[in-house]
Amino acid sequence: MNVLITTVVMVFAATIFVLDSNEATATQPAETMGSGGLKNEDAESRNAQHLIQNQLSKYQKAYPEIDFRLLSSSEEYAQLLPLEDVLGAGVTNLDYQHPEELRTTLVEAQEYRIGLMVENEMSSATLFHTPMEKTNGKQYTCLITIAPSLLGNTSSHVASEYFYDLSRKTIESMPTALRFNHQDVLLYTLNHELFHCIDAYLSGFIYAQTEDSVKASYDRRKAEIRADIFASISHLSRKPSDHRFLANLALARTIQLLHGDTEHYSSDVLNLIENDYQPPRESDIEFLVNSALTLFEASTISYEEHKELLTAMYVINQRFGIATTETSDNTPMAGEKPDPERVTALTDTISNAIKIVRGNQ
């Protein structure tokens, strides 16, 4: 199998492993409901859909050449398959840089990946160039999935489970100030995912073609940091004084390291935004995108720093007794010599995060 296609499949396999091995997923129901509860859930779902559609309209206005499509169900996604038939001949995935001879193979790999995202109720966004799209004539199509748990329940417990990736029991024992507001999480997640499409649109691709798995994980992490920066300043443009949200998100990103997720580790940048960033007064999408890219360039991590993180996490995983799979980003670092100071600092950061979550600090 080609290295590029292998990367797409392995990245998703690693994500599924983390989801399946966690003590509880974000889809756990908040409570047992009677008929009145079901009515409330329907109303909450409609409100969530309204928020999403309102936000999508802003992106549609900012980028009229892109068709932003939210996939609400497996049935809805099935109607788009095969993508080359529905989106038009010559459809090309813009997430991964690839040679022309792999165009069809990569589109098929992304078809499979998006289907798994829908099936496993995970959030994602994928951009395609659709020069022959006949339905609306848009040159680009962004396919978006949002975890159903965020669409049908406004409980702060559900929202907090989604970001922290911790069990309901743990969430309920946490200090209330550490929990997330549902609407904030929904909009943050949507903005984060949509930025991936904007990122690919502006750059031509997000992930450069490479046979180096560490370089590939570096590119993925940078993409996630850019998306977090954008979603964070978008949040502050809506709630200028809500720095608590970013502090909690930085905490969640640190906790996620223990689940094997190094790609989303953006806590340093989130803390920087929380402490030093002046929230913009305007919420224009293009302005926020440009601001996010500028901030990323000013605070970007180096390749060597990323390797140090992976090496340190490999050592920390051994200390915490966390299994490392073949698809884990830090597996290639098994033979690397760790920086003792980096290992100590990251261990302290994770330990402090655990103490905070337990209410011990």
C-alpha positions in Angstrom: 0.0 0.0 0.0 1.3 3.5 -0.9 2.9 5.4 2.1 0.4 8.3 1.6 -2.7 6.0 1.8 -1.1 4.0 4.6 -0.8 7.3 6.6 -4.5 8.2 6.1 -5.6 4.8 7.3 -3.1 4.5 10.2 -4.0 8.0 11.5 -7.6 7.1 11.7 -6.9 3.7 13.2 -4.9 5.4 16.0 -7.8 7.7 16.6 -10.3 4.9 16.9 -8.0 3.0 19.2 -7.9 6.0 21.6 -11.7 6.3 21.4 -12.3 2.6 22.0 -9.8 2.2 24.8 -11.0 5.2 26.8 -13.0 4.5 29.9 -16.1 6.2 28.5 -16.9 7.9 25.3 -18.7 11.2 24.8 -21.8 9.5 23.6 -22.7 8.2 27.0 -26.2 9.4 27.8 -26.5 12.1 30.4 -29.4 10.6 32.2 -32.5 8.4 31.9 -35.3 10.5 30.3 -39.0 10.3 30.3 -41.1 11.6 27.5 -40.6 15.2 28.7 -36.9 14.7 28.6 -37.1 13.4 25.0 -39.1 16.6 24.0 -36.4 18.7 25.6 -33.7 16.8 23.8 -35.5 17.4 20.5 -35.6 21.1 21.3 -31.9 21.1 22.2 -31.1 19.3 19.0 -33.0 21.9 16.9 -31.2 24.7 18.8 -27.8 23.1 18.1 -28.7 22.7 14.4 -29.7 26.4 14.3 -26.4 27.5 15.8 -24.5 25.4 13.3 -26.4 26.6 10.3 -26.0 30.2 11.4 -22.3 29.7 11.7 -22.1 27.9 8.4 -23.8 30.8 6.7 -21.0 33.1 7.9 -18.4 30.8 6.3 -20.4 30.6 3.1 -20.5 34.4 2.9 -16.7 34.6 3.6 -15.8 31.9 1.2 -18.6 31.7 -1.5 -16.6 29.3 -3.7 -16.7 26.6 -1.0 -19.8 24.5 -0.3 -19.9 23.7 3.4 -21.9 20.5 4.0 -22.7 19.1 7.4 -23.2 15.3 7.3 -25.9 14.5 9.9 -26.2 10.8 9.4 -24.7 7.7 7.7 -27.7 7.7 5.3 -27.1 11.3 4.3 -23.4 10.5 3.6 -24.3 7.4 1.6 -26.2 9.6 -0.8 -22.9 11.3 -1.7 -21.1 8.1 -2.6 -19.2 7.5 -4.7 -17.9 11.1 -4.4 -16.6 11.1 -8.0 -20.1 10.5 -9.3 -21.9 13.0 -7.0 -19.3 15.8 -6.7 -18.2 15.4 -10.3 -15.3 14.0 -12.3 -11.9 15.1 -11.3 -12.7 15.5 -7.6 -9.5 15.9 -5.6 -8.8 15.7 -1.9 -6.9 18.8 -0.7 -5.9 17.6 2.7 -2.9 15.6 1.6 -0.3 16.6 -1.0 -0.2 13.7 -3.6 0.8 13.0 -7.2 -2.0 12.9 -9.8 -1.8 9.2 -10.3 -3.0 8.7 -6.6 -5.9 11.1 -6.9 -8.6 8.5 -7.2 -7.0 6.2 -4.6 -6.8 9.1 -2.1 -10.4 10.1 -2.7 -11.5 6.5 -2.1 -9.4 6.4 1.1 -11.1 9.6 2.3 -14.5 8.2 1.4 -13.7 5.3 3.8 -12.3 7.6 6.5 -15.3 10.0 6.5 -17.6 7.0 6.7 -15.8 5.8 9.8 -16.0 9.3 11.3 -19.8 9.3 10.8 -20.2 5.8 12.0 -18.0 6.3 15.1 -19.6 9.7 15.8 -16.5 11.8 15.6 -16.0 15.4 14.4 -14.0 16.1 11.3 -13.7 18.3 8.2 -12.4 17.3 4.8 -11.9 19.6 1.7 -12.3 18.5 -1.9 -11.6 20.4 -5.1 -14.7 19.8 -7.2 -14.2 21.5 -10.6 -17.0 19.6 -12.2 -19.6 19.8 -9.5 -23.0 20.3 -11.2 -25.5 20.8 -8.3 -24.4 24.2 -7.2 -21.3 24.9 -9.3 -19.0 25.4 -6.3 -15.3 24.8 -7.0 -14.7 23.3 -3.5 -16.7 21.1 -1.1 -16.0 20.9 2.6 -17.6 17.8 4.2 -18.1 18.2 8.0 -19.0 15.7 10.7 -19.9 16.8 14.3 -20.2 14.3 17.2 -23.9 13.7 17.7 -23.4 14.0 21.5 -22.9 17.7 20.9 -26.1 18.0 18.8 -28.7 16.4 21.1 -27.8 17.3 24.6 -26.9 20.7 26.2 -25.6 19.2 29.4 -22.2 20.6 30.6 -21.4 17.0 31.6 -21.7 15.8 28.0 -19.7 18.8 26.7 -17.0 18.2 29.3 -16.8 14.5 28.5 -16.2 15.4 24.9 -13.2 17.7 25.5 -11.6 16.0 28.5 -12.3 12.5 27.2 -12.9 11.3 30.7 -15.7 9.3 32.3 -19.0 10.7 33.6 -17.9 9.8 37.1 -14.7 11.8 36.8 -16.5 14.8 35.3 -19.0 14.9 38.1 -16.2 14.8 40.7 -14.4 17.7 39.0 -14.7 21.3 40.4 -17.6 23.0 38.6 -15.4 25.8 37.3 -13.5 23.2 35.1 -16.6 22.1 33.2 -17.4 23.4 29.8 -20.6 25.1 28.5 -22.3 23.1 25.8 -22.8 26.0 23.3 -19.1 27.0 23.7 -17.9 23.5 23.0 -20.3 23.1 20.0 -19.2 26.3 18.4 -15.5 25.8 19.2 -15.6 22.3 17.7 -17.4 23.6 14.5 -14.9 26.5 14.1 -12.0 24.2 14.7 -13.1 21.7 12.1 -14.1 24.3 9.5 -10.7 25.9 9.8 -9.1 22.7 8.6 -11.0 23.2 5.3 -10.0 26.9 5.1 -6.4 25.9 5.9 -6.3 23.4 3.0 -8.1 25.9 0.7 -5.6 28.7 1.4 -2.5 26.4 1.3 -3.4 24.0 -1.4 -2.9 21.1 1.0 -2.3 20.7 4.8 -0.1 17.6 4.9 3.0 17.5 2.8 3.9 14.3 1.0 6.5 12.4 3.0 7.7 9.0 4.0 8.9 10.2 7.4 6.2 9.2 10.0 7.6 11.7 12.5 7.5 14.6 9.9 3.9 13.5 9.1 2.9 13.7 12.8 4.6 17.1 13.0 2.5 18.4 10.1 -0.7 17.0 11.7 0.1 18.6 15.0 0.8 22.0 13.4 -2.5 21.8 11.6 -4.3 21.0 14.9 -2.6 23.9 16.6 -3.6 26.3 13.8 -7.2 25.1 14.1 -7.1 25.5 17.9 -5.7 29.1 17.6 -8.4 30.0 15.2 -11.2 28.5 17.3 -9.8 30.1 20.4 -9.7 33.7 19.1 -13.1 33.1 17.5 -14.3 32.2 21.0 -12.8 35.3 22.5 -14.3 37.5 19.7 -17.7 36.2 20.9 -16.8 36.2 24.7 -13.9 38.6 25.2 -13.6 38.0 28.9 -14.0 34.2 28.9 -10.4 33.2 29.5 -11.5 30.4 31.7 -12.6 28.5 28.7 -9.1 28.5 27.2 -7.5 27.6 30.5 -9.8 24.6 30.8 -9.1 23.6 27.2 -5.4 23.8 27.8 -6.0 21.5 30.7 -8.0 19.1 28.6 -5.3 19.0 25.8 -2.8 18.1 28.5 -5.0 15.3 29.9 -5.5 13.9 26.4 -1.7 13.2 26.2 -2.4 10.3 28.6 -4.8 8.9 25.9 -2.0 8.9 23.4 -3.1 12.1 21.7 0.0 14.2 20.9 -1.5 15.7 17.8 -3.9 18.0 19.7 -1.3 19.1 22.3 -1.6 22.8 22.0 -1.6 23.8 25.7 1.4 26.1 25.5 -0.2 28.2 22.7 -3.6 28.2 24.4 -2.0 29.5 27.6 -0.3 32.2 25.6 -3.6 33.3 24.1 -5.3 33.2 27.5 -2.7 35.3 29.2 -1.5 37.7 26.5 -3.8 37.9 23.5 -6.1 40.9 23.1 -9.5 39.7 21.8 -10.4 41.2 18.5 -13.5 43.4 18.4 -14.7 42.1 15.1 -15.9 38.6 14.3 -15.3 38.7 10.5 -14.3 35.2 9.5 -11.5 36.2 7.1 -10.1 38.6 9.7 -10.0 35.9 12.3 -8.4 33.4 9.9 -5.6 35.9 9.0 -5.1 36.7 12.7 -4.9 33.0 13.6 -2.3 32.4 10.8 -0.2 35.4 12.0 -0.3 34.2 15.6 0.7 30.7 14.6 3.7 31.9 12.7 4.7 33.9 15.8 4.4 31.0 18.1 5.0 27.9 16.0 6.8 24.9 17.3 9.9 23.6 15.6 10.4 20.0 14.2 13.0 19.4 16.9 10.6 20.5 19.7 8.0 18.2 18.3 10.4 15.3 18.3 11.3 16.1 21.9 7.6 16.0 22.9 7.2 12.6 21.2 10.4 11.2 22.9 9.4 12.5 26.3 5.8 11.1 25.9 7.3 7.7 25.0 9.2 7.7 28.3 6.2 9.0 30.3 3.9 6.4 28.8 6.3 3.7 30.2 6.2 5.4 33.6 2.4 5.6 33.7 2.0 2.1 32.3 0.2 3.4 29.2 0.4 1.0 26.2 2.0 2.3 23.1 0.6 0.8 19.8 2.3 0.5 16.4 0.2 3.5 15.2 1.1 5.8 18.1 3.0 8.9 17.0 5.7 8.4 19.7 6.4 4.8 18.8 9.2 5.8 16.3 11.0 7.6 19.2 11.6 4.3 21.1 15.3 4.4 20.3 15.8 8.1 20.8 17.6 9.5 23.8 15.2 11.7 25.8 16.0 15.2 27.2 15.7 14.6 31.0 14.6 18.2 31.6 11.9 17.9 29.0 10.7 14.7 30.5 10.6 16.2 34.0 8.8 19.3 32.9 6.2 17.4 30.9 5.7 14.9 33.7 5.1 17.8 36.1 2.7 19.4 33.7 0.6 16.2 33.4 0.8 15.6 37.1 -0.4 19.1 37.9 -3.3 18.7 35.4 -4.4 15.5 37.1 -4.3 17.3 40.5 -6.4 20.1 39.1 -9.0 17.8 37.7 -9.2 16.0 41.0 -9.6 19.3 42.8 -6.3 19.0 44.7 -4.9 22.3 43.5 
